[in-house]
Amino acid sequence: MERSLPSHASKDAGDAPSLFLRLPAVMRLTGLGRSTIYRMVSEKRFPCPVRLARRAVAWRRADLVQWSESRPTATQ
Protein backbone atom coordinates (compact mmCIF):
# COMPACT_ATOMS: atom_id res chain seq x y z
CA MET A 1 0.00 0.00 0.00
CA GLU A 2 1.51 3.35 -1.05
CA ARG A 3 1.49 6.23 1.42
CA SER A 4 1.46 9.89 0.44
CA LEU A 5 3.44 11.06 3.50
CA PRO A 6 6.80 9.83 4.79
CA SER A 7 6.74 6.79 7.02
CA HIS A 8 8.47 8.70 9.84
CA ALA A 9 5.43 10.99 10.33
CA SER A 10 3.45 10.50 13.55
CA LYS A 11 0.86 7.76 13.65
CA ASP A 12 -2.02 6.88 15.94
CA ALA A 13 -2.51 3.34 17.17
CA GLY A 14 -2.57 1.00 14.23
CA ASP A 15 -1.82 2.12 10.70
CA ALA A 16 -4.03 5.24 10.49
CA PRO A 17 -2.14 8.55 10.19
CA SER A 18 -2.57 11.12 12.97
CA LEU A 19 -5.05 13.90 12.44
CA PHE A 20 -2.72 16.38 14.18
CA LEU A 21 1.08 16.68 14.16
CA ARG A 22 3.13 18.29 16.91
CA LEU A 23 6.08 20.59 16.11
CA PRO A 24 8.85 17.93 15.98
CA ALA A 25 6.85 15.89 13.45
CA VAL A 26 6.10 19.04 11.40
CA MET A 27 9.81 19.87 11.37
CA ARG A 28 10.71 16.35 10.16
CA LEU A 29 7.93 16.36 7.58
CA THR A 30 8.77 19.77 6.08
CA GLY A 31 12.51 20.00 6.67
CA LEU A 32 11.95 23.45 8.19
CA GLY A 33 13.23 24.63 11.56
CA ARG A 34 11.13 25.88 14.47
CA SER A 35 11.91 29.56 13.90
CA THR A 36 11.21 29.30 10.18
CA ILE A 37 7.86 27.60 10.77
CA TYR A 38 6.70 30.25 13.25
CA ARG A 39 8.00 33.10 11.06
CA MET A 40 6.13 31.71 8.06
CA VAL A 41 2.98 31.31 10.20
CA SER A 42 3.20 34.98 11.20
CA GLU A 43 3.68 35.93 7.52
CA LYS A 44 0.62 33.81 6.57
CA ARG A 45 2.84 31.58 4.39
CA PHE A 46 2.40 28.39 6.46
CA PRO A 47 -0.68 26.79 8.05
CA CYS A 48 -1.54 28.05 11.52
CA PRO A 49 -1.43 25.58 14.39
CA VAL A 50 -4.57 24.74 16.35
CA ARG A 51 -4.73 24.80 20.13
CA LEU A 52 -5.14 21.34 21.64
CA ALA A 53 -4.85 22.40 25.26
CA ARG A 54 -3.79 25.43 27.26
CA ARG A 55 -0.11 24.96 26.42
CA ALA A 56 -0.26 22.55 23.48
CA VAL A 57 -0.61 23.27 19.77
CA ALA A 58 -0.46 21.06 16.71
CA TRP A 59 -0.95 21.30 12.97
CA ARG A 60 -3.70 19.58 11.01
CA ARG A 61 -2.14 16.95 8.75
CA ALA A 62 -4.55 17.90 5.94
CA ASP A 63 -3.41 21.55 6.11
CA LEU A 64 0.24 20.48 5.84
CA VAL A 65 -0.48 18.19 2.88
CA GLN A 66 -2.34 21.00 1.10
CA TRP A 67 0.50 23.46 1.81
CA SER A 68 3.09 20.98 0.55
CA GLU A 69 1.19 20.28 -2.66
CA SER A 70 0.91 24.03 -3.38
CA ARG A 71 4.69 24.53 -3.17
CA PRO A 72 6.56 24.97 -6.45
CA THR A 73 8.80 22.09 -7.49
CA ALA A 74 12.49 22.53 -8.29
CA THR A 75 13.28 22.62 -11.98
CA GLN A 76 16.45 21.17 -13.41
Distance bins in CASP14 RR format, pairs under 12 A and 6 or more apart:
PFRMAT RR
TARGET T0000
AUTHOR 0000-0000-0000
RMODE 2
METHOD distances of the structure
MODEL  1
1 7 0 0 0 0 0 1 0 0 0 0 0
1 15 0 0 0 0 1 0 0 0 0 0 0
3 9 0 0 0 0 1 0 0 0 0 0 0
3 11 0 0 0 0 0 1 0 0 0 0 0
3 15 0 0 0 0 1 0 0 0 0 0 0
3 16 0 0 0 0 0 1 0 0 0 0 0
3 17 1 0 0 1 0 0 0 0 0 0 0
3 65 0 0 0 0 0 1 0 0 0 0 0
4 17 0 0 0 0 1 0 0 0 0 0 0
4 29 0 0 0 0 0 1 0 0 0 0 0
4 61 0 0 0 0 0 1 0 0 0 0 0
4 62 0 0 0 0 0 1 0 0 0 0 0
4 64 0 0 0 0 0 1 0 0 0 0 0
4 65 1 0 0 1 0 0 0 0 0 0 0
4 66 0 0 0 0 0 1 0 0 0 0 0
4 68 0 0 0 0 1 0 0 0 0 0 0
4 69 0 0 0 0 1 0 0 0 0 0 0
5 11 0 0 0 0 1 0 0 0 0 0 0
5 17 1 0 0 1 0 0 0 0 0 0 0
5 18 0 0 0 0 0 1 0 0 0 0 0
5 21 0 0 0 0 1 0 0 0 0 0 0
5 25 0 0 0 0 0 1 0 0 0 0 0
5 26 0 0 0 0 0 1 0 0 0 0 0
5 28 0 0 0 0 0 1 0 0 0 0 0
5 29 1 0 0 1 0 0 0 0 0 0 0
5 30 0 0 0 0 0 1 0 0 0 0 0
5 61 1 0 0 1 0 0 0 0 0 0 0
5 62 0 0 0 0 0 1 0 0 0 0 0
5 64 0 0 0 0 1 0 0 0 0 0 0
5 65 1 0 0 1 0 0 0 0 0 0 0
5 68 0 0 0 0 1 0 0 0 0 0 0
5 69 0 0 0 0 0 1 0 0 0 0 0
6 17 0 0 0 0 0 1 0 0 0 0 0
6 21 0 0 0 0 0 1 0 0 0 0 0
6 25 0 0 0 0 1 0 0 0 0 0 0
6 28 1 0 0 1 0 0 0 0 0 0 0
6 29 1 0 0 1 0 0 0 0 0 0 0
6 30 0 0 0 0 0 1 0 0 0 0 0
6 31 0 0 0 0 0 1 0 0 0 0 0
6 61 0 0 0 0 0 1 0 0 0 0 0
6 64 0 0 0 0 0 1 0 0 0 0 0
6 65 0 0 0 0 0 1 0 0 0 0 0
6 68 0 0 0 0 0 1 0 0 0 0 0
7 15 0 0 0 0 0 1 0 0 0 0 0
7 17 0 0 0 0 0 1 0 0 0 0 0
7 28 0 0 0 0 0 1 0 0 0 0 0
7 29 0 0 0 0 0 1 0 0 0 0 0
8 17 0 0 0 0 0 1 0 0 0 0 0
8 21 0 0 0 0 0 1 0 0 0 0 0
8 24 0 0 0 0 0 1 0 0 0 0 0
8 25 0 0 0 0 1 0 0 0 0 0 0
8 27 0 0 0 0 0 1 0 0 0 0 0
8 28 1 0 1 0 0 0 0 0 0 0 0
8 29 0 0 0 0 1 0 0 0 0 0 0
8 31 0 0 0 0 0 1 0 0 0 0 0
9 16 0 0 0 0 0 1 0 0 0 0 0
9 17 1 0 0 1 0 0 0 0 0 0 0
9 18 1 0 0 1 0 0 0 0 0 0 0
9 19 0 0 0 0 0 1 0 0 0 0 0
9 20 0 0 0 0 0 1 0 0 0 0 0
9 21 1 0 0 1 0 0 0 0 0 0 0
9 22 0 0 0 0 0 1 0 0 0 0 0
9 24 0 0 0 0 0 1 0 0 0 0 0
9 25 1 0 1 0 0 0 0 0 0 0 0
9 26 0 0 0 0 1 0 0 0 0 0 0
9 27 0 0 0 0 0 1 0 0 0 0 0
9 28 1 0 0 1 0 0 0 0 0 0 0
9 29 1 0 1 0 0 0 0 0 0 0 0
9 30 0 0 0 0 0 1 0 0 0 0 0
9 59 0 0 0 0 0 1 0 0 0 0 0
9 61 1 0 0 1 0 0 0 0 0 0 0
9 64 0 0 0 0 1 0 0 0 0 0 0
9 65 0 0 0 0 0 1 0 0 0 0 0
9 68 0 0 0 0 0 1 0 0 0 0 0
10 16 0 0 0 0 0 1 0 0 0 0 0
10 17 1 0 0 1 0 0 0 0 0 0 0
10 18 1 0 1 0 0 0 0 0 0 0 0
10 19 0 0 0 0 1 0 0 0 0 0 0
10 20 0 0 0 0 1 0 0 0 0 0 0
10 21 1 0 1 0 0 0 0 0 0 0 0
10 22 1 0 0 1 0 0 0 0 0 0 0
10 23 0 0 0 0 0 1 0 0 0 0 0
10 24 0 0 0 0 1 0 0 0 0 0 0
10 25 1 0 1 0 0 0 0 0 0 0 0
10 26 0 0 0 0 1 0 0 0 0 0 0
10 27 0 0 0 0 0 1 0 0 0 0 0
10 28 0 0 0 0 1 0 0 0 0 0 0
10 29 0 0 0 0 1 0 0 0 0 0 0
10 58 0 0 0 0 1 0 0 0 0 0 0
10 59 0 0 0 0 0 1 0 0 0 0 0
10 61 0 0 0 0 1 0 0 0 0 0 0
10 64 0 0 0 0 0 1 0 0 0 0 0
11 17 1 0 1 0 0 0 0 0 0 0 0
11 18 1 0 1 0 0 0 0 0 0 0 0
11 19 0 0 0 0 0 1 0 0 0 0 0
11 20 0 0 0 0 0 1 0 0 0 0 0
11 21 0 0 0 0 0 1 0 0 0 0 0
11 25 0 0 0 0 1 0 0 0 0 0 0
11 61 0 0 0 0 0 1 0 0 0 0 0
12 18 1 0 1 0 0 0 0 0 0 0 0
12 19 1 0 0 1 0 0 0 0 0 0 0
12 20 0 0 0 0 1 0 0 0 0 0 0
12 21 0 0 0 0 0 1 0 0 0 0 0
12 61 0 0 0 0 0 1 0 0 0 0 0
16 61 0 0 0 0 0 1 0 0 0 0 0
17 25 0 0 0 0 0 1 0 0 0 0 0
17 29 0 0 0 0 0 1 0 0 0 0 0
17 60 0 0 0 0 0 1 0 0 0 0 0
17 61 1 0 0 1 0 0 0 0 0 0 0
17 62 0 0 0 0 1 0 0 0 0 0 0
17 64 0 0 0 0 0 1 0 0 0 0 0
17 65 0 0 0 0 1 0 0 0 0 0 0
18 25 1 0 0 1 0 0 0 0 0 0 0
18 26 0 0 0 0 0 1 0 0 0 0 0
18 29 0 0 0 0 0 1 0 0 0 0 0
18 52 0 0 0 0 0 1 0 0 0 0 0
18 58 0 0 0 0 1 0 0 0 0 0 0
18 59 0 0 0 0 0 1 0 0 0 0 0
18 60 0 0 0 0 1 0 0 0 0 0 0
18 61 1 0 0 1 0 0 0 0 0 0 0
18 62 0 0 0 0 0 1 0 0 0 0 0
18 64 0 0 0 0 0 1 0 0 0 0 0
19 50 0 0 0 0 0 1 0 0 0 0 0
19 52 0 0 0 0 0 1 0 0 0 0 0
19 58 0 0 0 0 1 0 0 0 0 0 0
19 59 0 0 0 0 0 1 0 0 0 0 0
19 60 1 0 0 1 0 0 0 0 0 0 0
19 61 1 0 0 1 0 0 0 0 0 0 0
19 62 0 0 0 0 1 0 0 0 0 0 0
19 63 0 0 0 0 0 1 0 0 0 0 0
19 64 0 0 0 0 0 1 0 0 0 0 0
19 65 0 0 0 0 0 1 0 0 0 0 0
20 26 0 0 0 0 1 0 0 0 0 0 0
20 47 0 0 0 0 0 1 0 0 0 0 0
20 49 0 0 0 0 1 0 0 0 0 0 0
20 50 1 0 0 1 0 0 0 0 0 0 0
20 51 0 0 0 0 0 1 0 0 0 0 0
20 52 1 0 0 1 0 0 0 0 0 0 0
20 53 0 0 0 0 0 1 0 0 0 0 0
20 56 0 0 0 0 1 0 0 0 0 0 0
20 57 0 0 0 0 1 0 0 0 0 0 0
20 58 1 1 0 0 0 0 0 0 0 0 0
20 59 1 0 0 1 0 0 0 0 0 0 0
20 60 1 0 0 1 0 0 0 0 0 0 0
20 61 1 0 0 1 0 0 0 0 0 0 0
20 62 0 0 0 0 1 0 0 0 0 0 0
20 63 0 0 0 0 1 0 0 0 0 0 0
20 64 0 0 0 0 1 0 0 0 0 0 0
21 27 0 0 0 0 1 0 0 0 0 0 0
21 28 0 0 0 0 1 0 0 0 0 0 0
21 29 1 0 0 1 0 0 0 0 0 0 0
21 30 0 0 0 0 1 0 0 0 0 0 0
21 37 0 0 0 0 0 1 0 0 0 0 0
21 47 0 0 0 0 0 1 0 0 0 0 0
21 49 0 0 0 0 1 0 0 0 0 0 0
21 50 0 0 0 0 0 1 0 0 0 0 0
21 52 0 0 0 0 0 1 0 0 0 0 0
21 57 0 0 0 0 0 1 0 0 0 0 0
21 58 1 0 1 0 0 0 0 0 0 0 0
21 59 1 0 1 0 0 0 0 0 0 0 0
21 60 0 0 0 0 1 0 0 0 0 0 0
21 61 1 0 1 0 0 0 0 0 0 0 0
21 62 0 0 0 0 0 1 0 0 0 0 0
21 63 0 0 0 0 1 0 0 0 0 0 0
21 64 1 0 0 1 0 0 0 0 0 0 0
21 65 0 0 0 0 0 1 0 0 0 0 0
22 28 0 0 0 0 0 1 0 0 0 0 0
22 29 0 0 0 0 0 1 0 0 0 0 0
22 34 0 0 0 0 0 1 0 0 0 0 0
22 37 0 0 0 0 0 1 0 0 0 0 0
22 49 0 0 0 0 1 0 0 0 0 0 0
22 50 0 0 0 0 0 1 0 0 0 0 0
22 52 0 0 0 0 1 0 0 0 0 0 0
22 53 0 0 0 0 0 1 0 0 0 0 0
22 56 1 0 0 1 0 0 0 0 0 0 0
22 57 0 0 0 0 1 0 0 0 0 0 0
22 58 1 0 1 0 0 0 0 0 0 0 0
22 59 0 0 0 0 1 0 0 0 0 0 0
22 60 0 0 0 0 0 1 0 0 0 0 0
22 61 0 0 0 0 0 1 0 0 0 0 0
22 64 0 0 0 0 0 1 0 0 0 0 0
23 29 0 0 0 0 0 1 0 0 0 0 0
23 30 0 0 0 0 0 1 0 0 0 0 0
23 32 0 0 0 0 0 1 0 0 0 0 0
23 33 0 0 0 0 1 0 0 0 0 0 0
23 34 1 0 0 1 0 0 0 0 0 0 0
23 35 0 0 0 0 0 1 0 0 0 0 0
23 36 0 0 0 0 0 1 0 0 0 0 0
23 37 1 0 0 1 0 0 0 0 0 0 0
23 38 0 0 0 0 1 0 0 0 0 0 0
23 41 0 0 0 0 0 1 0 0 0 0 0
23 49 0 0 0 0 1 0 0 0 0 0 0
23 52 0 0 0 0 0 1 0 0 0 0 0
23 56 0 0 0 0 0 1 0 0 0 0 0
23 57 1 0 0 1 0 0 0 0 0 0 0
23 58 1 0 0 1 0 0 0 0 0 0 0
23 59 0 0 0 0 1 0 0 0 0 0 0
23 64 0 0 0 0 0 1 0 0 0 0 0
24 30 0 0 0 0 0 1 0 0 0 0 0
24 31 0 0 0 0 0 1 0 0 0 0 0
24 32 0 0 0 0 0 1 0 0 0 0 0
24 33 0 0 0 0 0 1 0 0 0 0 0
24 34 0 0 0 0 1 0 0 0 0 0 0
24 37 0 0 0 0 0 1 0 0 0 0 0
24 58 0 0 0 0 0 1 0 0 0 0 0
24 59 0 0 0 0 0 1 0 0 0 0 0
25 31 0 0 0 0 0 1 0 0 0 0 0
25 32 0 0 0 0 0 1 0 0 0 0 0
25 37 0 0 0 0 0 1 0 0 0 0 0
25 49 0 0 0 0 0 1 0 0 0 0 0
25 58 0 0 0 0 1 0 0 0 0 0 0
25 59 0 0 0 0 1 0 0 0 0 0 0
25 61 0 0 0 0 1 0 0 0 0 0 0
25 64 0 0 0 0 1 0 0 0 0 0 0
26 32 1 0 0 1 0 0 0 0 0 0 0
26 33 0 0 0 0 1 0 0 0 0 0 0
26 34 0 0 0 0 1 0 0 0 0 0 0
26 36 0 0 0 0 0 1 0 0 0 0 0
26 37 1 0 0 1 0 0 0 0 0 0 0
26 38 0 0 0 0 0 1 0 0 0 0 0
26 40 0 0 0 0 0 1 0 0 0 0 0
26 41 0 0 0 0 0 1 0 0 0 0 0
26 46 0 0 0 0 1 0 0 0 0 0 0
26 47 0 0 0 0 1 0 0 0 0 0 0
26 48 0 0 0 0 0 1 0 0 0 0 0
26 49 0 0 0 0 1 0 0 0 0 0 0
26 57 0 0 0 0 0 1 0 0 0 0 0
26 58 0 0 0 0 1 0 0 0 0 0 0
26 59 1 0 1 0 0 0 0 0 0 0 0
26 60 0 0 0 0 0 1 0 0 0 0 0
26 61 0 0 0 0 1 0 0 0 0 0 0
26 63 0 0 0 0 0 1 0 0 0 0 0
26 64 1 0 0 1 0 0 0 0 0 0 0
26 65 0 0 0 0 0 1 0 0 0 0 0
26 67 0 0 0 0 0 1 0 0 0 0 0
26 68 0 0 0 0 0 1 0 0 0 0 0
27 33 1 0 1 0 0 0 0 0 0 0 0
27 34 1 0 0 1 0 0 0 0 0 0 0
27 35 0 0 0 0 0 1 0 0 0 0 0
27 36 0 0 0 0 1 0 0 0 0 0 0
27 37 1 0 0 1 0 0 0 0 0 0 0
27 38 0 0 0 0 0 1 0 0 0 0 0
27 46 0 0 0 0 0 1 0 0 0 0 0
27 59 0 0 0 0 0 1 0 0 0 0 0
27 64 0 0 0 0 0 1 0 0 0 0 0
28 34 0 0 0 0 0 1 0 0 0 0 0
28 37 0 0 0 0 0 1 0 0 0 0 0
28 64 0 0 0 0 0 1 0 0 0 0 0
29 37 0 0 0 0 0 1 0 0 0 0 0
29 46 0 0 0 0 0 1 0 0 0 0 0
29 47 0 0 0 0 0 1 0 0 0 0 0
29 59 0 0 0 0 1 0 0 0 0 0 0
29 61 0 0 0 0 1 0 0 0 0 0 0
29 63 0 0 0 0 0 1 0 0 0 0 0
29 64 1 0 0 1 0 0 0 0 0 0 0
29 65 0 0 0 0 1 0 0 0 0 0 0
29 67 0 0 0 0 0 1 0 0 0 0 0
29 68 0 0 0 0 1 0 0 0 0 0 0
30 36 0 0 0 0 1 0 0 0 0 0 0
30 37 1 0 0 1 0 0 0 0 0 0 0
30 40 0 0 0 0 1 0 0 0 0 0 0
30 41 0 0 0 0 0 1 0 0 0 0 0
30 46 0 0 0 0 1 0 0 0 0 0 0
30 47 0 0 0 0 0 1 0 0 0 0 0
30 59 0 0 0 0 1 0 0 0 0 0 0
30 63 0 0 0 0 0 1 0 0 0 0 0
30 64 1 0 0 1 0 0 0 0 0 0 0
30 65 0 0 0 0 0 1 0 0 0 0 0
30 67 0 0 0 0 1 0 0 0 0 0 0
30 68 1 0 0 1 0 0 0 0 0 0 0
30 71 0 0 0 0 1 0 0 0 0 0 0
31 37 0 0 0 0 1 0 0 0 0 0 0
31 46 0 0 0 0 0 1 0 0 0 0 0
31 64 0 0 0 0 0 1 0 0 0 0 0
31 68 0 0 0 0 0 1 0 0 0 0 0
31 71 0 0 0 0 0 1 0 0 0 0 0
32 38 0 0 0 0 1 0 0 0 0 0 0
32 39 0 0 0 0 1 0 0 0 0 0 0
32 40 1 0 0 1 0 0 0 0 0 0 0
32 41 0 0 0 0 0 1 0 0 0 0 0
32 45 0 0 0 0 0 1 0 0 0 0 0
32 46 1 0 0 1 0 0 0 0 0 0 0
32 47 0 0 0 0 0 1 0 0 0 0 0
32 59 0 0 0 0 0 1 0 0 0 0 0
32 64 0 0 0 0 0 1 0 0 0 0 0
32 67 0 0 0 0 0 1 0 0 0 0 0
32 68 0 0 0 0 0 1 0 0 0 0 0
32 71 0 0 0 0 0 1 0 0 0 0 0
33 39 0 0 0 0 1 0 0 0 0 0 0
33 40 0 0 0 0 1 0 0 0 0 0 0
33 41 0 0 0 0 0 1 0 0 0 0 0
33 46 0 0 0 0 0 1 0 0 0 0 0
34 40 0 0 0 0 0 1 0 0 0 0 0
34 41 0 0 0 0 0 1 0 0 0 0 0
34 46 0 0 0 0 0 1 0 0 0 0 0
34 49 0 0 0 0 0 1 0 0 0 0 0
35 41 0 0 0 0 0 1 0 0 0 0 0
35 42 0 0 0 0 0 1 0 0 0 0 0
35 46 0 0 0 0 0 1 0 0 0 0 0
36 42 0 0 0 0 0 1 0 0 0 0 0
36 43 0 0 0 0 0 1 0 0 0 0 0
36 45 0 0 0 0 0 1 0 0 0 0 0
36 46 0 0 0 0 1 0 0 0 0 0 0
37 43 0 0 0 0 0 1 0 0 0 0 0
37 45 0 0 0 0 0 1 0 0 0 0 0
37 46 1 0 0 1 0 0 0 0 0 0 0
37 47 0 0 0 0 1 0 0 0 0 0 0
37 48 0 0 0 0 0 1 0 0 0 0 0
37 49 0 0 0 0 1 0 0 0 0 0 0
37 57 0 0 0 0 0 1 0 0 0 0 0
37 59 0 0 0 0 1 0 0 0 0 0 0
37 64 0 0 0 0 0 1 0 0 0 0 0
37 67 0 0 0 0 0 1 0 0 0 0 0
38 45 0 0 0 0 0 1 0 0 0 0 0
38 46 0 0 0 0 1 0 0 0 0 0 0
38 47 0 0 0 0 0 1 0 0 0 0 0
38 48 0 0 0 0 0 1 0 0 0 0 0
38 49 0 0 0 0 1 0 0 0 0 0 0
38 57 0 0 0 0 0 1 0 0 0 0 0
38 59 0 0 0 0 0 1 0 0 0 0 0
39 45 0 0 0 0 1 0 0 0 0 0 0
39 46 0 0 0 0 1 0 0 0 0 0 0
40 46 1 1 0 0 0 0 0 0 0 0 0
40 47 0 0 0 0 1 0 0 0 0 0 0
40 48 0 0 0 0 0 1 0 0 0 0 0
40 49 0 0 0 0 0 1 0 0 0 0 0
40 59 0 0 0 0 0 1 0 0 0 0 0
40 67 0 0 0 0 1 0 0 0 0 0 0
40 71 0 0 0 0 0 1 0 0 0 0 0
41 47 1 0 0 1 0 0 0 0 0 0 0
41 48 1 0 1 0 0 0 0 0 0 0 0
41 49 1 0 0 1 0 0 0 0 0 0 0
41 50 0 0 0 0 0 1 0 0 0 0 0
41 57 0 0 0 0 0 1 0 0 0 0 0
41 59 0 0 0 0 1 0 0 0 0 0 0
41 63 0 0 0 0 0 1 0 0 0 0 0
41 64 0 0 0 0 0 1 0 0 0 0 0
41 67 0 0 0 0 0 1 0 0 0 0 0
42 48 0 0 0 0 1 0 0 0 0 0 0
42 49 0 0 0 0 0 1 0 0 0 0 0
44 67 0 0 0 0 0 1 0 0 0 0 0
45 67 0 0 0 0 1 0 0 0 0 0 0
45 70 0 0 0 0 0 1 0 0 0 0 0
45 71 0 0 0 0 0 1 0 0 0 0 0
46 59 0 0 0 0 1 0 0 0 0 0 0
46 63 0 0 0 0 1 0 0 0 0 0 0
46 64 0 0 0 0 1 0 0 0 0 0 0
46 66 0 0 0 0 0 1 0 0 0 0 0
46 67 1 0 0 1 0 0 0 0 0 0 0
46 68 0 0 0 0 0 1 0 0 0 0 0
46 70 0 0 0 0 0 1 0 0 0 0 0
46 71 0 0 0 0 0 1 0 0 0 0 0
47 57 0 0 0 0 0 1 0 0 0 0 0
47 58 0 0 0 0 0 1 0 0 0 0 0
47 59 1 0 1 0 0 0 0 0 0 0 0
47 60 1 0 0 1 0 0 0 0 0 0 0
47 61 0 0 0 0 0 1 0 0 0 0 0
47 62 0 0 0 0 1 0 0 0 0 0 0
47 63 1 1 0 0 0 0 0 0 0 0 0
47 64 1 0 0 1 0 0 0 0 0 0 0
47 65 0 0 0 0 1 0 0 0 0 0 0
47 66 1 0 0 1 0 0 0 0 0 0 0
47 67 1 0 1 0 0 0 0 0 0 0 0
47 68 0 0 0 0 1 0 0 0 0 0 0
47 70 0 0 0 0 0 1 0 0 0 0 0
48 57 0 0 0 0 1 0 0 0 0 0 0
48 58 0 0 0 0 0 1 0 0 0 0 0
48 59 0 0 0 0 1 0 0 0 0 0 0
48 60 0 0 0 0 1 0 0 0 0 0 0
48 63 0 0 0 0 1 0 0 0 0 0 0
48 64 0 0 0 0 0 1 0 0 0 0 0
48 67 0 0 0 0 0 1 0 0 0 0 0
49 56 0 0 0 0 1 0 0 0 0 0 0
49 57 1 1 0 0 0 0 0 0 0 0 0
49 58 1 0 0 1 0 0 0 0 0 0 0
49 59 1 0 1 0 0 0 0 0 0 0 0
49 60 0 0 0 0 1 0 0 0 0 0 0
49 63 0 0 0 0 1 0 0 0 0 0 0
49 64 0 0 0 0 0 1 0 0 0 0 0
50 56 0 0 0 0 1 0 0 0 0 0 0
50 57 1 0 0 1 0 0 0 0 0 0 0
50 58 1 0 0 1 0 0 0 0 0 0 0
50 59 1 0 0 1 0 0 0 0 0 0 0
50 60 1 0 0 1 0 0 0 0 0 0 0
50 61 0 0 0 0 0 1 0 0 0 0 0
50 62 0 0 0 0 0 1 0 0 0 0 0
50 63 0 0 0 0 1 0 0 0 0 0 0
50 64 0 0 0 0 0 1 0 0 0 0 0
51 57 1 0 1 0 0 0 0 0 0 0 0
51 58 0 0 0 0 1 0 0 0 0 0 0
51 59 0 0 0 0 0 1 0 0 0 0 0
51 60 0 0 0 0 0 1 0 0 0 0 0
52 58 1 0 1 0 0 0 0 0 0 0 0
52 59 0 0 0 0 0 1 0 0 0 0 0
52 60 0 0 0 0 0 1 0 0 0 0 0
58 64 0 0 0 0 0 1 0 0 0 0 0
59 65 0 0 0 0 0 1 0 0 0 0 0
59 66 0 0 0 0 0 1 0 0 0 0 0
59 67 0 0 0 0 1 0 0 0 0 0 0
59 68 0 0 0 0 0 1 0 0 0 0 0
60 66 0 0 0 0 1 0 0 0 0 0 0
60 67 0 0 0 0 0 1 0 0 0 0 0
61 67 0 0 0 0 0 1 0 0 0 0 0
61 68 0 0 0 0 0 1 0 0 0 0 0
62 68 0 0 0 0 0 1 0 0 0 0 0
62 69 0 0 0 0 0 1 0 0 0 0 0
63 69 0 0 0 0 0 1 0 0 0 0 0
63 70 0 0 0 0 0 1 0 0 0 0 0
64 70 0 0 0 0 0 1 0 0 0 0 0
64 71 0 0 0 0 0 1 0 0 0 0 0
65 71 0 0 0 0 0 1 0 0 0 0 0
END
